[in-house]
Amino acid sequence: MTVHTAPFPMFLTDINEAVNVILTAYTETLSERTAVNANHAHQLDKLLEDVRAMEIYLKQKKEDLRHKLTMIASALHTE
């Protein structure tokens, strides 16, 4: 039984092409993941900014409520 084999240089060319295809696919995948990660980081930054703004707003509302309750308590003590 004889096995037909390609000449060695042709074999190396085929291997080189296969490796290039794999590396190209790997590079594209890494590039896509990097873009997704950058997008997620941007979204998290925006979310954190919104949360901080909400925290400031709620602290102000809490302080306003505390002030109003103090005024009500003072009014009740003077009556």
N, CA, C and O atoms as a printed pandas DataFrame, in Angstrom:
     atom_number atom_name residue_name chain_id  residue_number  x_coord  y_coord  z_coord
0              1         N          MET        A               1    0.835   -1.171    0.000
1              2        CA          MET        A               1    0.000    0.000    0.000
2              3         C          MET        A               1    0.887    1.244    0.000
3              4         O          MET        A               1    1.751    1.387    0.865
4              5         N          THR        A               2    0.686    2.109   -0.928
5              6        CA          THR        A               2    1.482    3.328   -1.023
6              7         C          THR        A               2    0.618    4.517   -0.644
7              8         O          THR        A               2   -0.544    4.628   -1.038
8              9         N          VAL        A               3    1.215    5.384    0.120
9             10        CA          VAL        A               3    0.512    6.602    0.519
10            11         C          VAL        A               3    1.075    7.737   -0.306
11            12         O          VAL        A               3    2.285    7.960   -0.348
12            13         N          HIS        A               4    0.175    8.451   -0.963
13            14        CA          HIS        A               4    0.611    9.586   -1.773
14            15         C          HIS        A               4    0.799   10.784   -0.849
15            16         O          HIS        A               4   -0.145   11.204   -0.179
16            17         N          THR        A               5    1.977   11.321   -0.809
17            18        CA          THR        A               5    2.252   12.475    0.049
18            19         C          THR        A               5    2.656   13.654   -0.814
19            20         O          THR        A               5    3.263   13.499   -1.873
20            21         N          ALA        A               6    2.312   14.815   -0.342
21            22        CA          ALA        A               6    2.689   16.046   -1.042
22            23         C          ALA        A               6    4.158   16.321   -0.777
23            24         O          ALA        A               6    4.701   15.902    0.246
24            25         N          PRO        A               7    4.784   17.008   -1.677
25            26        CA          PRO        A               7    6.179   17.373   -1.439
26            27         C          PRO        A               7    6.296   18.223   -0.169
27            28         O          PRO        A               7    5.369   18.951    0.189
28            29         N          PHE        A               8    7.427   18.123    0.493
29            30        CA          PHE        A               8    7.642   18.790    1.777
30            31         C          PHE        A               8    7.426   20.306    1.711
31            32         O          PHE        A               8    6.756   20.838    2.596
32            33         N          PRO        A               9    7.950   21.027    0.724
33            34        CA          PRO        A               9    7.703   22.482    0.673
34            35         C          PRO        A               9    6.221   22.820    0.548
35            36         O          PRO        A               9    5.762   23.803    1.128
36            37         N          MET        A              10    5.470   22.020   -0.199
37            38        CA          MET        A              10    4.034   22.265   -0.338
38            39         C          MET        A              10    3.342   22.022    1.004
39            40         O          MET        A              10    2.425   22.753    1.377
40            41         N          PHE        A              11    3.783   21.004    1.717
41            42        CA          PHE        A              11    3.246   20.700    3.042
42            43         C          PHE        A              11    3.482   21.892    3.975
43            44         O          PHE        A              11    2.584   22.287    4.719
44            45         N          LEU        A              12    4.686   22.462    3.935
45            46        CA          LEU        A              12    4.996   23.621    4.775
46            47         C          LEU        A              12    4.136   24.824    4.398
47            48         O          LEU        A              12    3.704   25.576    5.271
48            49         N          THR        A              13    3.891   25.004    3.124
49            50        CA          THR        A              13    3.037   26.104    2.671
50            51         C          THR        A              13    1.621   25.929    3.204
51            52         O          THR        A              13    1.006   26.885    3.676
52            53         N          ASP        A              14    1.104   24.698    3.128
53            54        CA          ASP        A              14   -0.239   24.421    3.642
54            55         C          ASP        A              14   -0.315   24.670    5.146
55            56         O          ASP        A              14   -1.276   25.259    5.639
56            57         N          ILE        A              15    0.703   24.217    5.863
57            58        CA          ILE        A              15    0.741   24.426    7.315
58            59         C          ILE        A              15    0.804   25.923    7.619
59            60         O          ILE        A              15    0.112   26.404    8.517
60            61         N          ASN        A              16    1.618   26.647    6.885
61            62        CA          ASN        A              16    1.754   28.091    7.082
62            63         C          ASN        A              16    0.417   28.793    6.858
63            64         O          ASN        A              16    0.043   29.675    7.631
64            65         N          GLU        A              17   -0.299   28.410    5.814
65            66        CA          GLU        A              17   -1.608   29.003    5.536
66            67         C          GLU        A              17   -2.593   28.699    6.660
67            68         O          GLU        A              17   -3.348   29.574    7.083
68            69         N          ALA        A              18   -2.584   27.458    7.141
69            70        CA          ALA        A              18   -3.488   27.071    8.225
70            71         C          ALA        A              18   -3.179   27.861    9.495
71            72         O          ALA        A              18   -4.090   28.329   10.177
72            73         N          VAL        A              19   -1.909   28.005    9.806
73            74        CA          VAL        A              19   -1.510   28.770   10.993
74            75         C          VAL        A              19   -1.928   30.231   10.839
75            76         O          VAL        A              19   -2.403   30.841   11.797
76            77         N          ASN        A              20   -1.760   30.791    9.656
77            78        CA          ASN        A              20   -2.168   32.177    9.417
78            79         C          ASN        A              20   -3.674   32.357    9.583
79            80         O          ASN        A              20   -4.121   33.361   10.138
80            81         N          VAL        A              21   -4.455   31.396    9.108
81            82        CA          VAL        A              21   -5.913   31.462    9.265
82            83         C          VAL        A              21   -6.278   31.428   10.744
83            84         O          VAL        A              21   -7.118   32.204   11.200
84            85         N          ILE        A              22   -5.647   30.530   11.491
85            86        CA          ILE        A              22   -5.922   30.409   12.928
86            87         C          ILE        A              22   -5.527   31.691   13.657
87            88         O          ILE        A              22   -6.285   32.191   14.488
88            89         N          LEU        A              23   -4.350   32.222   13.351
89            90        CA          LEU        A              23   -3.896   33.451   14.008
90            91         C          LEU        A              23   -4.785   34.640   13.661
91            92         O          LEU        A              23   -5.046   35.492   14.510
92            93         N          THR        A              24   -5.247   34.698   12.421
93            94        CA          THR        A              24   -6.149   35.777   12.020
94            95         C          THR        A              24   -7.464   35.690   12.788
95            96         O          THR        A              24   -7.973   36.700   13.273
96            97         N          ALA        A              25   -8.010   34.486   12.896
97            98        CA          ALA        A              25   -9.255   34.296   13.645
98            99         C          ALA        A              25   -9.053   34.663   15.115
99           100         O          ALA        A              25   -9.912   35.300   15.725
100          101         N          TYR        A              26   -7.923   34.261   15.674
101          102        CA          TYR        A              26   -7.610   34.564   17.073
102          103         C          TYR        A              26   -7.493   36.073   17.277
103          104         O          TYR        A              26   -8.009   36.614   18.255
104          105         N          THR        A              27   -6.818   36.744   16.359
105          106        CA          THR        A              27   -6.647   38.194   16.445
106          107         C          THR        A              27   -7.992   38.905   16.356
107          108         O          THR        A              27   -8.245   39.852   17.100
108          109         N          GLU        A              28   -8.851   38.455   15.451
109          110        CA          GLU        A              28  -10.182   39.058   15.318
110          111         C          GLU        A              28  -10.994   38.863   16.594
111          112         O          GLU        A              28  -11.675   39.781   17.049
112          113         N          THR        A              29  -10.919   37.666   17.168
113          114        CA          THR        A              29  -11.642   37.385   18.408
114          115         C          THR        A              29  -11.151   38.284   19.533
115          116         O          THR        A              29  -11.953   38.857   20.269
116          117         N          LEU        A              30   -9.838   38.408   19.667
117          118        CA          LEU        A              30   -9.284   39.283   20.704
118          119         C          LEU        A              30   -9.705   40.732   20.486
119          120         O          LEU        A              30  -10.013   41.447   21.440
120          121         N          SER        A              31   -9.717   41.153   19.249
121          122        CA          SER        A              31  -10.109   42.521   18.921
122          123         C          SER        A              31  -11.571   42.764   19.296
123          124         O          SER        A              31  -11.905   43.800   19.870
124          125         N          GLU        A              32  -12.432   41.815   18.972
125          126        CA          GLU        A              32  -13.852   41.935   19.314
126          127         C          GLU        A              32  -14.042   41.971   20.822
127          128         O          GLU        A              32  -14.814   42.781   21.336
128          129         N          ARG        A              33  -13.344   41.102   21.526
129          130        CA          ARG        A              33  -13.462   41.073   22.991
130          131         C          ARG        A              33  -12.958   42.367   23.612
131          132         O          ARG        A              33  -13.530   42.858   24.585
132          133         N          THR        A              34  -11.900   42.913   23.058
133          134        CA          THR        A              34  -11.371   44.179   23.563
134          135         C          THR        A              34  -12.401   45.286   23.382
135          136         O          THR        A              34  -12.592   46.113   24.274
136          137         N          ALA        A              35  -13.057   45.302   22.240
137          138        CA          ALA        A              35  -14.089   46.313   21.982
138          139         C          ALA        A              35  -15.259   46.146   22.946
139          140         O          ALA        A              35  -15.775   47.130   23.477
140          141         N          VAL        A              36  -15.676   44.907   23.171
141          142        CA          VAL        A              36  -16.780   44.640   24.098
142          143         C          VAL        A              36  -16.388   45.064   25.507
143          144         O          VAL        A              36  -17.178   45.700   26.206
144          145         N          ASN        A              37  -15.174   44.718   25.928
145          146        CA          ASN        A              37  -14.712   45.092   27.264
146          147         C          ASN        A              37  -14.648   46.606   27.427
147          148         O          ASN        A              37  -15.007   47.136   28.478
148          149         N          ALA        A              38  -14.194   47.296   26.398
149          150        CA          ALA        A              38  -14.133   48.758   26.458
150          151         C          ALA        A              38  -15.535   49.339   26.576
151          152         O          ALA        A              38  -15.753   50.299   27.317
152          153         N          ASN        A              39  -16.478   48.764   25.852
153          154        CA          ASN        A              39  -17.862   49.216   25.919
154          155         C          ASN        A              39  -18.433   48.973   27.315
155          156         O          ASN        A              39  -19.106   49.840   27.873
156          157         N          HIS        A              40  -18.167   47.799   27.875
157          158        CA          HIS        A              40  -18.645   47.490   29.222
158          159         C          HIS        A              40  -18.035   48.447   30.242
159          160         O          HIS        A              40  -18.728   48.908   31.149
160          161         N          ALA        A              41  -16.759   48.744   30.103
161          162        CA          ALA        A              41  -16.104   49.678   31.023
162          163         C          ALA        A              41  -16.749   51.059   30.929
163          164         O          ALA        A              41  -16.962   51.719   31.946
164          165         N          HIS        A              42  -17.059   51.492   29.711
165          166        CA          HIS        A              42  -17.718   52.793   29.521
166          167         C          HIS        A              42  -19.103   52.790   30.171
167          168         O          HIS        A              42  -19.482   53.755   30.834
168          169         N          GLN        A              43  -19.854   51.710   29.981
169          170        CA          GLN        A              43  -21.184   51.605   30.577
170          171         C          GLN        A              43  -21.104   51.610   32.100
171          172         O          GLN        A              43  -21.927   52.241   32.763
172          173         N          LEU        A              44  -20.117   50.909   32.655
173          174        CA          LEU        A              44  -19.952   50.889   34.108
174          175         C          LEU        A              44  -19.571   52.268   34.640
175          176         O          LEU        A              44  -20.047   52.680   35.698
176          177         N          ASP        A              45  -18.721   52.977   33.917
177          178        CA          ASP        A              45  -18.357   54.336   34.326
178          179         C          ASP        A              45  -19.586   55.241   34.346
179          180         O          ASP        A              45  -19.777   56.021   35.279
180          181         N          LYS        A              46  -20.413   55.132   33.315
181          182        CA          LYS        A              46  -21.636   55.940   33.238
182          183         C          LYS        A              46  -22.583   55.570   34.374
183          184         O          LYS        A              46  -23.176   56.449   34.999
184          185         N          LEU        A              47  -22.727   54.289   34.640
185          186        CA          LEU        A              47  -23.592   53.831   35.722
186          187         C          LEU        A              47  -23.090   54.349   37.065
187          188         O          LEU        A              47  -23.880   54.808   37.890
188          189         N          LEU        A              48  -21.789   54.279   37.284
189          190        CA          LEU        A              48  -21.209   54.775   38.526
190          191         C          LEU        A              48  -21.443   56.277   38.671
191          192         O          LEU        A              48  -21.743   56.759   39.763
192          193         N          GLU        A              49  -21.309   57.003   37.588
193          194        CA          GLU        A              49  -21.576   58.446   37.602
194          195         C          GLU        A              49  -23.029   58.717   37.983
195          196         O          GLU        A              49  -23.309   59.607   38.785
196          197         N          ASP        A              50  -23.956   57.945   37.403
197          198        CA          ASP        A              50  -25.378   58.101   37.722
198          199         C          ASP        A              50  -25.662   57.763   39.182
199          200         O          ASP        A              50  -26.442   58.449   39.842
200          201         N          VAL        A              51  -25.031   56.714   39.679
201          202        CA          VAL        A              51  -25.236   56.300   41.072
202          203         C          VAL        A              51  -24.721   57.380   42.024
203          204         O          VAL        A              51  -25.361   57.681   43.032
204          205         N          ARG        A              52  -23.579   57.954   41.706
205          206        CA          ARG        A              52  -23.035   59.020   42.559
206          207         C          ARG        A              52  -23.946   60.245   42.559
207          208         O          ARG        A              52  -24.148   60.872   43.599
208          209         N          ALA        A              53  -24.492   60.582   41.401
209          210        CA          ALA        A              53  -25.425   61.710   41.321
210          211         C          ALA        A              53  -26.673   61.415   42.145
211          212         O          ALA        A              53  -27.184   62.297   42.835
212          213         N          MET        A              54  -27.165   60.182   42.077
213          214        CA          MET        A              54  -28.336   59.787   42.859
214          215         C          MET        A              54  -28.030   59.850   44.356
215          216         O          MET        A              54  -28.874   60.270   45.148
216          217         N          GLU        A              55  -26.838   59.438   44.737
217          218        CA          GLU        A              55  -26.437   59.486   46.148
218          219         C          GLU        A              55  -26.443   60.928   46.661
219          220         O          GLU        A              55  -26.944   61.198   47.753
220          221         N          ILE        A              56  -25.893   61.843   45.882
221          222        CA          ILE        A              56  -25.877   63.257   46.268
222          223         C          ILE        A              56  -27.303   63.785   46.396
223          224         O          ILE        A              56  -27.627   64.496   47.348
224          225         N          TYR        A              57  -28.147   63.437   45.439
225          226        CA          TYR        A              57  -29.545   63.865   45.455
226          227         C          TYR        A              57  -30.256   63.345   46.706
227          228         O          TYR        A              57  -30.959   64.097   47.382
228          229         N          LEU        A              58  -30.072   62.063   47.009
229          230        CA          LEU        A              58  -30.742   61.474   48.169
230          231         C          LEU        A              58  -30.226   62.054   49.485
231          232         O          LEU        A              58  -31.001   62.240   50.424
232          233         N          LYS        A              59  -28.937   62.340   49.560
233          234        CA          LYS        A              59  -28.392   62.962   50.774
234          235         C          LYS        A              59  -28.997   64.348   50.979
235          236         O          LYS        A              59  -29.302   64.738   52.106
236          237         N          GLN        A              60  -29.169   65.087   49.889
237          238        CA          GLN        A              60  -29.775   66.414   49.984
238          239         C          GLN        A              60  -31.228   66.306   50.430
239          240         O          GLN        A              60  -31.680   67.079   51.275
240          241         N          LYS        A              61  -31.959   65.350   49.866
241          242        CA          LYS        A              61  -33.358   65.149   50.259
242          243         C          LYS        A              61  -33.450   64.760   51.733
243          244         O          LYS        A              61  -34.346   65.219   52.442
244          245         N          LYS        A              62  -32.541   63.929   52.190
245          246        CA          LYS        A              62  -32.505   63.509   53.598
246          247         C          LYS        A              62  -32.269   64.724   54.495
247          248         O          LYS        A              62  -32.919   64.884   55.528
248          249         N          GLU        A              63  -31.336   65.568   54.086
249          250        CA          GLU        A              63  -31.036   66.773   54.866
250          251         C          GLU        A              63  -32.234   67.718   54.877
251          252         O          GLU        A              63  -32.548   68.305   55.912
252          253         N          ASP        A              64  -32.904   67.868   53.737
253          254        CA          ASP        A              64  -34.106   68.711   53.667
254          255         C          ASP        A              64  -35.197   68.177   54.594
255          256         O          ASP        A              64  -35.846   68.950   55.297
256          257         N          LEU        A              65  -35.397   66.879   54.597
257          258        CA          LEU        A              65  -36.403   66.259   55.458
258          259         C          LEU        A              65  -36.043   66.455   56.928
259          260         O          LEU        A              65  -36.904   66.760   57.754
260          261         N          ARG        A              66  -34.773   66.278   57.241
261          262        CA          ARG        A              66  -34.325   66.475   58.623
262          263         C          ARG        A              66  -34.609   67.912   59.067
263          264         O          ARG        A              66  -35.065   68.144   60.187
264          265         N          HIS        A              67  -34.339   68.865   58.187
265          266        CA          HIS        A              67  -34.587   70.273   58.500
266          267         C          HIS        A              67  -36.083   70.530   58.715
267          268         O          HIS        A              67  -36.464   71.219   59.661
268          269         N          LYS        A              68  -36.923   69.982   57.845
269          270        CA          LYS        A              68  -38.374   70.168   57.983
270          271         C          LYS        A              68  -38.886   69.550   59.278
271          272         O          LYS        A              68  -39.734   70.136   59.951
272          273         N          LEU        A              69  -38.379   68.367   59.633
273          274        CA          LEU        A              69  -38.807   67.726   60.878
274          275         C          LEU        A              69  -38.364   68.536   62.097
275          276         O          LEU        A              69  -39.086   68.617   63.090
276          277         N          THR        A              70  -37.191   69.125   62.018
277          278        CA          THR        A              70  -36.713   69.979   63.110
278          279         C          THR        A              70  -37.617   71.197   63.256
279          280         O          THR        A              70  -37.944   71.601   64.372
280          281         N          MET        A              71  -38.021   71.783   62.128
281          282        CA          MET        A              71  -38.926   72.936   62.175
282          283         C          MET        A              71  -40.278   72.543   62.765
283          284         O          MET        A              71  -40.846   73.293   63.559
284          285         N          ILE        A              72  -40.794   71.388   62.390
285          286        CA          ILE        A              72  -42.079   70.918   62.923
286          287         C          ILE        A              72  -41.962   70.677   64.420
287          288         O          ILE        A              72  -42.842   71.070   65.185
288          289         N          ALA        A              73  -40.871   70.029   64.841
289          290        CA          ALA        A              73  -40.670   69.753   66.266
290          291         C          ALA        A              73  -40.562   71.056   67.055
291          292         O          ALA        A              73  -41.104   71.160   68.155
292          293         N          SER        A              74  -39.873   72.039   66.507
293          294        CA          SER        A              74  -39.746   73.338   67.184
294          295         C          SER        A              74  -41.102   74.016   67.296
295          296         O          SER        A              74  -41.425   74.593   68.334
296          297         N          ALA        A              75  -41.894   73.950   66.239
297          298        CA          ALA        A              75  -43.224   74.563   66.253
298          299         C          ALA        A              75  -44.113   73.889   67.286
299          300         O          ALA        A              75  -44.902   74.562   67.950
300          301         N          LEU        A              76  -44.002   72.574   67.434
301          302        CA          LEU        A              76  -44.822   71.853   68.411
302          303         C          LEU        A              76  -44.401   72.187   69.840
303          304         O          LEU        A              76  -45.247   72.226   70.733
304          305         N          HIS        A              77  -43.124   72.425   70.072
305          306        CA          HIS        A              77  -42.640   72.749   71.416
306          307         C          HIS        A              77  -43.051   74.159   71.836
307          308         O          HIS        A              77  -43.215   74.424   73.027
308          309         N          THR        A              78  -43.216   75.052   70.886
309          310        CA          THR        A              78  -43.572   76.432   71.224
310          311         C          THR        A              78  -45.066   76.602   71.451
311          312         O          THR        A              78  -45.490   77.619   72.000
312          313         N          GLU        A              79  -45.856   75.647   71.050
313          314        CA          GLU        A              79  -47.316   75.780   71.212
314          315         C          GLU        A              79  -47.758   75.380   72.569
315          316         O          GLU        A              79  -48.951   75.432   72.870
